[in-house]
Amino acid sequence: MVTALFDLRLPSISLELLVVDDESPDGTGQVADELAGHYAGRMYVMHRTGPRGLGHAYIDGFRWALNHGADYIVQMDCDFSHSPDYIPVFIEHIPNYDVVVGSRYVPGGRTDERWSWGRRFLSWWANSVYTRMILGTHTRDTTAGFKCWRRETLAGIDLDRVHSQGYVFQVEMAYITEQLGYRVLEIPIYFPDRKIGRSKMSMKVKIEAALRVWEVRQRHHHLRPSDRASG
């Protein structure tokens, strides 16, 4: 993944890479440190020691990027379900939007053909029907984890507002973004199964995430564009 990212052709863009290691037990942090030594000044590793969780890791990573002066922040997984090849497309569109989302559920978007019918239907229904019905969002892929943010958008969201720590973190970010009136563009992507690793998305986790969508609505339904944070 590191090689693929640094091989991208991004004219006028200085690409820097941050790996957030959330105390992973599989040696990720050590491998990342070795790579960072090879790409000194271009790659960095954050070793988190506080409370673990997807939300905590993302928030810390976002804050690091903002503090280091990033103009655009791309978030993505490292298992190749998010192809680096889409990043130039994100960069092409981000000057005209506040966040660009790699979406499985807009026309042209697809998931892996090897997914079972049940898995495909559940993912589509949860994103394009259930969360949109409860939250009133326009975004079709509300759990998308492949996005490009403008720094002004993340600063305006005020990351202290975000409390979700599991997979509903992506939903909360999407909802706050729309409530604050930011411009969202979804571009279609192909989402293959991961090449390496194993998903932590058990049925228990899915049910918990579905229930927490109601908490997200209760927490942020009052937000308006005038509530954007300054800075």
C-alpha positions in Angstrom: 0.0 0.0 0.0 2.8 2.4 0.9 4.5 1.8 -2.4 1.3 2.1 -4.4 0.5 5.5 -2.7 3.9 7.0 -3.3 3.8 5.8 -6.9 0.7 7.9 -7.6 1.0 10.7 -10.2 -0.2 13.8 -8.3 1.0 16.9 -10.1 1.5 19.9 -7.8 0.6 17.7 -4.7 3.1 16.9 -2.0 1.9 13.6 -0.6 2.7 12.6 2.9 1.5 9.5 4.6 0.4 8.8 8.2 -0.2 5.3 9.5 -2.3 5.2 12.6 -1.3 2.1 14.6 -4.1 1.5 17.2 -1.9 -0.9 19.3 -2.4 -3.6 16.7 -1.1 -7.0 17.9 0.0 -8.2 14.5 3.2 -6.2 14.1 1.7 -3.4 12.0 3.5 -0.8 14.0 6.9 -2.3 13.6 6.5 -2.7 9.8 5.2 0.9 9.5 8.2 2.2 11.5 10.6 0.4 9.1 8.9 1.9 6.1 8.8 5.4 7.7 12.6 5.1 8.1 12.9 4.4 4.4 10.6 7.3 3.4 11.9 9.8 6.0 10.1 13.1 5.8 7.3 11.7 3.8 5.8 8.9 6.0 5.0 9.0 9.6 3.6 6.6 12.2 1.3 7.4 15.1 1.4 4.8 17.9 -1.8 5.2 19.9 -1.7 4.2 23.6 -5.0 5.7 24.8 -8.5 4.2 24.5 -8.7 2.1 21.4 -11.3 2.2 18.7 -12.0 3.3 15.1 -13.3 6.7 16.1 -10.4 7.5 18.5 -7.9 6.5 15.8 -9.5 8.6 13.1 -9.9 11.7 15.2 -6.3 11.5 16.3 -5.2 11.0 12.7 -7.3 14.0 11.5 -5.9 16.2 14.2 -2.3 15.2 13.4 -2.9 16.1 9.7 -4.5 19.5 10.5 -1.7 20.3 12.9 0.9 19.5 10.2 -0.7 21.9 7.8 -2.4 19.4 5.4 -4.7 21.1 2.8 -6.4 17.9 1.9 -6.8 14.8 4.0 -7.5 11.4 2.5 -8.8 8.7 4.8 -8.6 5.1 3.7 -8.2 1.5 4.9 -4.9 -0.3 4.2 -6.3 -3.7 2.9 -6.8 -2.6 -0.7 -10.5 -2.6 -0.5 -9.9 1.1 -1.1 -7.8 1.4 -4.3 -5.2 4.1 -4.3 -6.0 4.6 -8.0 -9.1 6.7 -7.0 -7.1 9.3 -5.1 -6.2 11.4 -8.2 -9.9 11.5 -9.0 -10.6 12.8 -5.4 -7.9 15.4 -5.8 -9.3 16.5 -9.2 -12.8 17.2 -7.6 -12.0 18.4 -4.1 -11.3 22.1 -5.0 -15.0 22.3 -5.9 -16.4 20.4 -2.9 -15.9 20.2 0.8 -15.6 16.4 0.9 -15.4 13.7 -1.8 -16.7 10.3 -0.9 -15.7 7.0 -2.6 -19.2 5.5 -2.9 -20.4 2.0 -3.5 -24.0 3.0 -3.9 -24.1 5.8 -6.5 -24.6 4.8 -10.2 -21.4 3.1 -11.3 -20.4 2.0 -7.8 -20.0 -1.7 -7.2 -19.1 -4.2 -4.5 -17.2 -7.5 -4.9 -19.1 -10.0 -7.0 -18.1 -12.7 -4.6 -20.3 -11.1 -1.8 -23.3 -13.3 -1.0 -26.8 -11.9 -2.0 -27.5 -11.4 1.7 -24.4 -9.5 2.5 -24.9 -7.3 -0.6 -28.5 -6.6 0.3 -27.8 -5.8 3.9 -25.0 -3.4 3.1 -27.1 -1.6 0.5 -30.2 -1.4 2.8 -28.2 -0.2 5.8 -26.5 2.6 3.8 -29.0 3.6 1.2 -32.3 3.0 3.1 -32.0 2.6 6.8 -29.6 5.4 7.8 -31.0 7.8 5.1 -34.5 7.2 6.4 -33.6 8.0 10.0 -31.1 10.8 9.4 -32.5 12.4 6.2 -29.1 12.4 4.6 -28.5 12.6 0.8 -25.3 10.6 0.9 -26.0 7.1 -0.3 -22.9 5.4 1.2 -23.1 6.7 4.8 -20.6 4.1 6.1 -18.0 4.9 3.5 -14.4 5.0 4.9 -12.7 6.3 1.7 -12.9 10.1 1.6 -11.0 13.2 0.8 -11.6 16.2 3.1 -10.7 19.8 2.8 -8.9 21.0 5.9 -11.6 23.7 6.3 -14.3 21.1 6.5 -12.7 19.0 9.2 -11.9 22.2 11.2 -15.5 23.4 10.8 -17.0 20.1 11.8 -15.2 20.5 15.2 -14.0 17.0 15.9 -14.9 17.3 19.6 -18.5 16.9 18.4 -17.9 13.4 17.3 -18.4 10.7 19.9 -18.9 7.4 18.0 -16.1 4.9 18.4 -17.3 1.9 16.2 -18.4 1.6 12.6 -21.1 4.2 13.2 -18.3 6.7 13.3 -18.5 7.1 9.5 -22.3 7.7 9.8 -21.8 10.4 12.4 -19.2 12.2 10.3 -21.5 12.0 7.3 -24.5 13.3 9.2 -22.6 16.2 10.8 -21.2 17.1 7.4 -24.6 17.4 5.8 -26.2 19.1 8.8 -23.5 21.8 8.6 -24.3 22.4 5.0 -21.0 21.2 3.5 -20.9 20.2 -0.2 -20.5 16.5 -0.6 -19.6 14.7 -3.9 -19.9 10.9 -4.1 -17.9 9.3 -6.9 -18.5 5.6 -7.8 -15.8 3.1 -6.8 -15.4 -0.6 -7.0 -15.1 -2.1 -3.5 -13.4 -5.5 -3.6 -13.0 -7.8 -0.7 -9.8 -7.2 1.3 -6.7 -8.8 0.0 -5.3 -9.4 3.5 -6.8 -9.6 7.0 -10.1 -10.4 8.5 -13.1 -8.2 9.0 -14.2 -7.4 12.6 -17.8 -6.7 11.3 -19.7 -9.4 13.2 -23.5 -9.5 13.4 -23.3 -8.1 17.0 -21.3 -5.2 15.7 -23.8 -4.6 12.9 -26.8 -4.5 15.2 -25.0 -2.2 17.6 -24.1 0.2 14.8 -27.7 0.2 13.5 -29.1 1.1 17.0 -26.5 3.9 17.5 -27.8 5.7 14.4 -30.7 6.9 16.5 -28.2 8.3 19.0 -26.4 10.2 16.2 -29.7 11.7 15.2 -30.5 12.8 18.7 -27.1 14.3 19.2 -26.8 16.4 16.0 -30.3 17.0 14.6 -30.2 20.7 15.7 -27.0 21.5 13.8 -27.1 24.2 11.1 -24.5 25.8 8.8 -24.2 28.6 11.3 -22.9 26.1 13.8 -19.7 25.5 11.9 -16.6 26.0 14.1 -14.2 28.7 13.2 -10.5 28.1 12.6 
